[in-house]
Amino acid sequence: MLVDRAGGVLWLTLHRPQALNAVTAELRELLIAELTGASADPSVRAVVLTGSGRGFCSGADLRSGAPGAGPPIAGDVERMLRNGVQRMIAAVLDCEKPVLAAVNGTAAGVGVHLALACDLVLASDQASFVAAFARRGLVPDGGGAYLLPRLVGPQRAKELLFFGDKLSAADAERMGLVNLVVPGEELEKTAREWAERLAAGPTRALAMTKRLVNASLESDRATAFAAEATAQEVNMTTADAPEGVRAFVERRPPRFEGR
């Protein structure tokens, strides 16, 4: 994985282009460590996740993690998923900094879910999304059956998961899976612009907003309203909240420091 920092933005590039950036155990652990570290690092105020070469991420690298020749042991697959790709997806969802996916090419299998777990998704017009689990006789993993219904509703999610057809970037945008599709040559520039806007924002307020939105999908109204009030109470203790109010009163752009 390539790691770069620029202006408060942490760039994480999956870098196995010869395998369309298929995720190995090593790459998964590197990604989890970087996202976990970003939450606690005040110098990181936004994260961009992208891929090298023609692919964004072609899913789990099945060749690197092929099961042994011995008889299967009950619970092995469940433990593998719980301790593996589910931790990776959770690391994206739980990161306290905004995570922007810049999908430069093919996203397949758990690569689709890795992109969709991000807070915002930009895609090249050459990108595609293929949730191909059923075509291989598999159940979706990496949170697919959790993420997709929340983004497109249960009927459309089942269509995507049952058939496993390739979805173009334009169709993904129409469905609401992608925020914006841009020409391939403009993807990095657009991702940089969006990430810099996020990095210039009120970092703690964005973290709490992310948590509220994610939790709202599983909360009743009373719980969501209570969480909102508590988050606003906590947020008012940050330096950025009064700065935002002062800037509004003084009719000037705010100067957020991320604390």
VEXMITOR-872996 format. One record per residue (C-alpha): residue number from 1; x, y negated, z. Coordinates in nm, 4 decimals, padded with zeros to 6 digits. Example, Ala and Ser with C-alpha at 12.3 -4.5 7.8 and 13.67 -1.06 7.14 Angstrom:
2
+-------+----------+----------+----------+
! kolgu !        u !        v !        w !
+-------+----------+----------+----------+
!     1 !  01.2300 !  00.4500 !  00.7800 !
!     2 !  01.3670 !  00.1060 !  00.7140 !
+-------+----------+----------+----------+
***
This chain:
259
+-------+----------+----------+----------+
! kolgu !        u !        v !        w !
+-------+----------+----------+----------+
!     1 !  00.0000 !  00.0000 !  00.0000 !
!     2 !  00.1248 ! -00.3465 ! -00.0869 !
!     3 !  00.0820 ! -00.6036 !  00.1890 !
!     4 !  00.1107 ! -00.9771 !  00.1305 !
!     5 !  00.0225 ! -01.2843 !  00.3351 !
!     6 ! -00.0481 ! -01.6261 !  00.1930 !
!     7 ! -00.2196 ! -01.9216 !  00.3550 !
!     8 ! -00.4072 ! -01.7263 !  00.6190 !
!     9 ! -00.5129 ! -01.4558 !  00.3712 !
!    10 ! -00.3970 ! -01.0961 !  00.4106 !
!    11 ! -00.3841 ! -00.9182 !  00.0729 !
!    12 ! -00.4033 ! -00.5387 !  00.0882 !
!    13 ! -00.3436 ! -00.3645 ! -00.2445 !
!    14 ! -00.3952 !  00.0100 ! -00.2761 !
!    15 ! -00.0853 !  00.1047 ! -00.4721 !
!    16 ! -00.1055 !  00.4538 ! -00.6219 !
!    17 ! -00.1853 !  00.3519 ! -00.9797 !
!    18 ! -00.0855 !  00.6900 ! -01.1211 !
!    19 ! -00.3732 !  00.8430 ! -00.9174 !
!    20 ! -00.6138 !  00.5508 ! -00.9632 !
!    21 ! -00.5377 !  00.4658 ! -00.5988 !
!    22 ! -00.6905 !  00.7826 ! -00.4581 !
!    23 ! -00.6736 !  00.7724 ! -00.0789 !
!    24 ! -00.4288 !  01.0022 !  00.0964 !
!    25 ! -00.4146 !  01.0466 !  00.4731 !
!    26 ! -00.1089 !  00.8205 !  00.4843 !
!    27 ! -00.2755 !  00.5446 !  00.2813 !
!    28 ! -00.5900 !  00.5708 !  00.4937 !
!    29 ! -00.3924 !  00.5253 !  00.8158 !
!    30 ! -00.2012 !  00.2291 !  00.6720 !
!    31 ! -00.5266 !  00.0611 !  00.5744 !
!    32 ! -00.6850 !  00.1225 !  00.9153 !
!    33 ! -00.3763 ! -00.0153 !  01.0906 !
!    34 ! -00.3693 ! -00.3319 !  00.8788 !
!    35 ! -00.7410 ! -00.4023 !  00.9272 !
!    36 ! -00.7195 ! -00.3381 !  01.3005 !
!    37 ! -00.4152 ! -00.5634 !  01.3271 !
!    38 ! -00.5888 ! -00.8372 !  01.1278 !
!    39 ! -00.8622 ! -00.8646 !  01.3906 !
!    40 ! -00.6115 ! -00.9528 !  01.6623 !
!    41 ! -00.3779 ! -01.1664 !  01.4491 !
!    42 ! -00.4686 ! -01.5380 !  01.4664 !
!    43 ! -00.2610 ! -01.6077 !  01.1551 !
!    44 ! -00.4948 ! -01.3873 !  00.9481 !
!    45 ! -00.8259 ! -01.5566 !  00.8737 !
!    46 ! -00.9460 ! -01.3522 !  00.5735 !
!    47 ! -00.8593 ! -01.0217 !  00.4059 !
!    48 ! -00.8653 ! -00.9249 !  00.0376 !
!    49 ! -00.8743 ! -00.5574 ! -00.0590 !
!    50 ! -00.7922 ! -00.4611 ! -00.4167 !
!    51 ! -00.6132 ! -00.1958 ! -00.6229 !
!    52 ! -00.3142 ! -00.1644 ! -00.8561 !
!    53 ! -00.3449 ! -00.0731 ! -01.2208 !
!    54 ! -00.6669 !  00.0443 ! -01.3865 !
!    55 ! -00.8478 !  00.1583 ! -01.0743 !
!    56 ! -00.9740 !  00.0135 ! -00.7503 !
!    57 ! -00.9976 !  00.3485 ! -00.5723 !
!    58 ! -01.0933 !  00.6855 ! -00.7209 !
!    59 ! -01.1904 !  00.8304 ! -00.3837 !
!    60 ! -01.0145 !  01.0765 ! -00.1578 !
!    61 ! -00.7062 !  01.2462 ! -00.2982 !
!    62 ! -00.8304 !  01.6055 ! -00.2954 !
!    63 ! -00.4969 !  01.7352 ! -00.4205 !
!    64 ! -00.3057 !  01.5980 ! -00.1234 !
!    65 ! -00.5474 !  01.7375 !  00.1310 !
!    66 ! -00.6431 !  02.0745 ! -00.0123 !
!    67 ! -00.7683 !  02.3185 !  00.2531 !
!    68 ! -00.5482 !  02.6116 !  00.3509 !
!    69 ! -00.5944 !  02.9645 !  00.2256 !
!    70 ! -00.7242 !  03.0966 !  00.5588 !
!    71 ! -01.0906 !  03.1344 !  00.6519 !
!    72 ! -01.2798 !  02.8132 !  00.7279 !
!    73 ! -01.3225 !  02.7207 !  01.0926 !
!    74 ! -01.6596 !  02.5866 !  01.2047 !
!    75 ! -01.6468 !  02.2121 !  01.2557 !
!    76 ! -01.3306 !  02.1541 !  01.0536 !
!    77 ! -01.5009 !  01.9533 !  00.7793 !
!    78 ! -01.7018 !  01.7464 !  01.0261 !
!    79 ! -01.3897 !  01.6620 !  01.2263 !
!    80 ! -01.1966 !  01.5809 !  00.9100 !
!    81 ! -01.4595 !  01.3307 !  00.7974 !
!    82 ! -01.5156 !  01.1801 !  01.1400 !
!    83 ! -01.1424 !  01.1311 !  01.1977 !
!    84 ! -01.0672 !  01.0417 !  00.8362 !
!    85 ! -01.2739 !  00.8458 !  00.5860 !
!    86 ! -01.5405 !  00.7477 !  00.8392 !
!    87 ! -01.2725 !  00.5746 !  01.0471 !
!    88 ! -01.1515 !  00.3966 !  00.7349 !
!    89 ! -01.4968 !  00.2639 !  00.6461 !
!    90 ! -01.5590 !  00.1676 !  01.0090 !
!    91 ! -01.2308 ! -00.0273 !  01.0100 !
!    92 ! -01.3642 ! -00.2442 !  00.7262 !
!    93 ! -01.7048 ! -00.2927 !  00.8893 !
!    94 ! -01.5535 ! -00.3678 !  01.2306 !
!    95 ! -01.2735 ! -00.5992 !  01.1164 !
!    96 ! -01.3250 ! -00.9348 !  01.2842 !
!    97 ! -01.2063 ! -01.1234 !  00.9784 !
!    98 ! -01.4091 ! -01.1496 !  00.6550 !
!    99 ! -01.3059 ! -00.8748 !  00.4130 !
!   100 ! -01.3400 ! -00.9454 !  00.0411 !
!   101 ! -01.3221 ! -00.6627 ! -00.2123 !
!   102 ! -01.1736 ! -00.7493 ! -00.5517 !
!   103 ! -01.2766 ! -00.4457 ! -00.7556 !
!   104 ! -01.0389 ! -00.4443 ! -01.0488 !
!   105 ! -01.1382 ! -00.1133 ! -01.2096 !
!   106 ! -01.2933 !  00.2211 ! -01.1340 !
!   107 ! -01.4409 !  00.2746 ! -00.7884 !
!   108 ! -01.5430 !  00.6379 ! -00.7447 !
!   109 ! -01.6463 !  00.8616 ! -00.4580 !
!   110 ! -01.5479 !  00.7105 ! -00.1257 !
!   111 ! -01.3867 !  00.4288 ! -00.3251 !
!   112 ! -01.7389 !  00.3012 ! -00.3918 !
!   113 ! -01.8136 !  00.2999 ! -00.0207 !
!   114 ! -01.4822 !  00.1331 !  00.0578 !
!   115 ! -01.5786 ! -00.1563 ! -00.1693 !
!   116 ! -01.9367 ! -00.1780 ! -00.0428 !
!   117 ! -01.8281 ! -00.1820 !  00.3216 !
!   118 ! -01.6568 ! -00.5147 !  00.2524 !
!   119 ! -01.8384 ! -00.8357 !  00.3393 !
!   120 ! -01.8219 ! -00.9773 ! -00.0121 !
!   121 ! -01.7586 ! -00.7944 ! -00.3399 !
!   122 ! -01.6112 ! -00.9447 ! -00.6540 !
!   123 ! -01.5747 ! -00.7227 ! -00.9595 !
!   124 ! -01.3957 ! -00.7398 ! -01.2898 !
!   125 ! -01.6240 ! -00.7002 ! -01.5894 !
!   126 ! -01.4232 ! -00.3828 ! -01.6577 !
!   127 ! -01.5008 ! -00.2324 ! -01.3165 !
!   128 ! -01.7392 !  00.0573 ! -01.2664 !
!   129 ! -01.8921 !  00.2403 ! -00.9710 !
!   130 ! -01.9460 !  00.6162 ! -00.9638 !
!   131 ! -02.0920 !  00.7872 ! -00.6562 !
!   132 ! -02.0224 !  01.1294 ! -00.8038 !
!   133 ! -02.0666 !  01.3491 ! -00.4952 !
!   134 ! -02.3762 !  01.5409 ! -00.6118 !
!   135 ! -02.2114 !  01.6129 ! -00.9471 !
!   136 ! -01.9471 !  01.8061 ! -00.7538 !
!   137 ! -02.1967 !  01.9775 ! -00.5274 !
!   138 ! -02.1103 !  01.7535 ! -00.2325 !
!   139 ! -02.2947 !  01.5387 !  00.0182 !
!   140 ! -02.1889 !  01.1712 !  00.0168 !
!   141 ! -01.9291 !  01.0896 !  00.2793 !
!   142 ! -01.7530 !  00.7803 !  00.4007 !
!   143 ! -02.0827 !  00.6239 !  00.5019 !
!   144 ! -02.2461 !  00.6300 !  00.1597 !
!   145 ! -02.5898 !  00.7360 !  00.2810 !
!   146 ! -02.5652 !  00.4616 !  00.5446 !
!   147 ! -02.4399 !  00.1758 !  00.3257 !
!   148 ! -02.6342 !  00.2194 !  00.0015 !
!   149 ! -02.9922 !  00.2126 !  00.1401 !
!   150 ! -02.9072 ! -00.1052 !  00.3302 !
!   151 ! -02.7885 ! -00.2715 !  00.0119 !
!   152 ! -03.0386 ! -00.1513 ! -00.2488 !
!   153 ! -03.3153 !  00.0295 ! -00.0575 !
!   154 ! -03.3734 !  00.4042 ! -00.0185 !
!   155 ! -03.5234 !  00.4739 ! -00.3627 !
!   156 ! -03.2430 !  00.3147 ! -00.5588 !
!   157 ! -02.9838 !  00.4648 ! -00.3226 !
!   158 ! -03.1223 !  00.8120 ! -00.3887 !
!   159 ! -03.1102 !  00.7505 ! -00.7634 !
!   160 ! -02.7434 !  00.6553 ! -00.7415 !
!   161 ! -02.6542 !  00.9459 ! -00.5119 !
!   162 ! -02.8677 !  01.2162 ! -00.6798 !
!   163 ! -02.7462 !  01.1507 ! -01.0348 !
!   164 ! -02.3976 !  01.0120 ! -00.9743 !
!   165 ! -02.4080 !  00.8150 ! -01.2987 !
!   166 ! -02.1460 !  00.5537 ! -01.3789 !
!   167 ! -02.2693 !  00.2057 ! -01.2956 !
!   168 ! -02.1220 ! -00.0889 ! -01.4839 !
!   169 ! -02.0134 ! -00.3991 ! -01.2970 !
!   170 ! -02.2993 ! -00.5945 ! -01.4557 !
!   171 ! -02.5577 ! -00.3374 ! -01.3423 !
!   172 ! -02.4036 ! -00.3310 ! -00.9947 !
!   173 ! -02.4403 ! -00.7080 ! -00.9770 !
!   174 ! -02.8053 ! -00.6884 ! -01.0860 !
!   175 ! -02.8731 ! -00.4309 ! -00.8114 !
!   176 ! -02.7142 ! -00.6476 ! -00.5466 !
!   177 ! -02.4106 ! -00.4265 ! -00.4869 !
!   178 ! -02.1738 ! -00.6938 ! -00.6178 !
!   179 ! -02.1764 ! -01.0653 ! -00.5411 !
!   180 ! -02.0138 ! -01.1787 ! -00.8641 !
!   181 ! -01.8686 ! -01.0299 ! -01.1829 !
!   182 ! -01.5888 ! -01.2180 ! -01.3582 !
!   183 ! -01.3645 ! -01.1470 ! -01.6564 !
!   184 ! -01.0772 ! -00.9203 ! -01.5583 !
!   185 ! -00.8145 ! -01.1887 ! -01.6117 !
!   186 ! -00.9977 ! -01.4191 ! -01.3675 !
!   187 ! -01.0500 ! -01.1679 ! -01.0857 !
!   188 ! -00.7376 ! -01.2462 ! -00.8842 !
!   189 ! -00.7862 ! -01.6215 ! -00.9238 !
!   190 ! -01.1495 ! -01.6018 ! -00.8132 !
!   191 ! -01.0648 ! -01.3721 ! -00.5226 !
!   192 ! -00.7948 ! -01.6137 ! -00.4126 !
!   193 ! -01.0368 ! -01.9078 ! -00.4258 !
!   194 ! -01.3036 ! -01.7247 ! -00.2244 !
!   195 ! -01.0510 ! -01.5948 !  00.0273 !
!   196 ! -00.9000 ! -01.9394 !  00.0778 !
!   197 ! -01.2471 ! -02.0797 !  00.1461 !
!   198 ! -01.3054 ! -01.8071 !  00.4026 !
!   199 ! -00.9623 ! -01.8665 !  00.5574 !
!   200 ! -01.0424 ! -02.2360 !  00.5946 !
!   201 ! -01.3664 ! -02.1578 !  00.7761 !
!   202 ! -01.4528 ! -02.1221 !  01.1457 !
!   203 ! -01.2961 ! -01.7801 !  01.1985 !
!   204 ! -01.4678 ! -01.6839 !  01.5240 !
!   205 ! -01.8064 ! -01.8048 !  01.3995 !
!   206 ! -01.7634 ! -01.5928 !  01.0868 !
!   207 ! -01.6680 ! -01.2909 !  01.2983 !
!   208 ! -01.9801 ! -01.3277 !  01.5111 !
!   209 ! -02.1957 ! -01.3905 !  01.2043 !
!   210 ! -02.0634 ! -01.0693 !  01.0478 !
!   211 ! -02.1436 ! -00.8761 !  01.3640 !
!   212 ! -02.4944 ! -01.0226 !  01.3846 !
!   213 ! -02.5788 ! -00.9457 !  01.0229 !
!   214 ! -02.4459 ! -00.5900 !  01.0415 !
!   215 ! -02.6288 ! -00.5202 !  01.3672 !
!   216 ! -02.9544 ! -00.6782 !  01.2475 !
!   217 ! -03.0168 ! -00.3882 !  01.0104 !
!   218 ! -03.0627 ! -00.1600 !  01.3100 !
!   219 ! -03.2168 ! -00.4027 !  01.5604 !
!   220 ! -03.5704 ! -00.5057 !  01.6474 !
!   221 ! -03.6497 ! -00.8766 !  01.6418 !
!   222 ! -03.6140 ! -00.9312 !  02.0169 !
!   223 ! -03.2725 ! -00.7638 !  02.0240 !
!   224 ! -03.1545 ! -00.9559 !  01.7192 !
!   225 ! -03.2732 ! -01.2887 !  01.8597 !
!   226 ! -03.1061 ! -01.2201 !  02.1946 !
!   227 ! -02.7795 ! -01.1279 !  02.0237 !
!   228 ! -02.7985 ! -01.4460 !  01.8158 !
!   229 ! -02.8476 ! -01.6650 !  02.1227 !
!   230 ! -02.5591 ! -01.4969 !  02.3046 !
!   231 ! -02.3305 ! -01.5324 !  02.0019 !
!   232 ! -02.4118 ! -01.9026 !  01.9743 !
!   233 ! -02.3413 ! -01.9506 !  02.3460 !
!   234 ! -02.0014 ! -01.7838 !  02.3082 !
!   235 ! -01.9265 ! -01.9683 !  01.9852 !
!   236 ! -01.9784 ! -02.3059 !  02.1499 !
!   237 ! -01.6711 ! -02.2362 !  02.3634 !
!   238 ! -01.4478 ! -02.2276 !  02.0544 !
!   239 ! -01.2549 ! -02.5278 !  01.9258 !
!   240 ! -01.4119 ! -02.5028 !  01.5816 !
!   241 ! -01.7748 ! -02.5455 !  01.6918 !
!   242 ! -01.7414 ! -02.9003 !  01.8321 !
!   243 ! -01.5138 ! -02.9892 !  01.5401 !
!   244 ! -01.7882 ! -02.8868 !  01.2982 !
!   245 ! -02.0432 ! -03.1020 !  01.4804 !
!   246 ! -01.8054 ! -03.4013 !  01.4969 !
!   247 ! -01.7289 ! -03.3699 !  01.1269 !
!   248 ! -02.1003 ! -03.3710 !  01.0466 !
!   249 ! -02.1625 ! -03.6828 !  01.2584 !
!   250 ! -01.8563 ! -03.8571 !  01.1160 !
!   251 ! -01.9462 ! -03.7550 !  00.7613 !
!   252 ! -01.6134 ! -03.5907 !  00.6834 !
!   253 ! -01.5003 ! -03.2381 !  00.5959 !
!   254 ! -01.4349 ! -03.0264 !  00.9053 !
!   255 ! -01.0802 ! -02.9191 !  00.9911 !
!   256 ! -01.1271 ! -02.5722 !  01.1319 !
!   257 ! -00.8312 ! -02.4093 !  01.3068 !
!   258 ! -00.9737 ! -02.0602 !  01.3431 !
!   259 ! -00.9975 ! -02.0693 !  01.7221 !
+-------+----------+----------+----------+
***
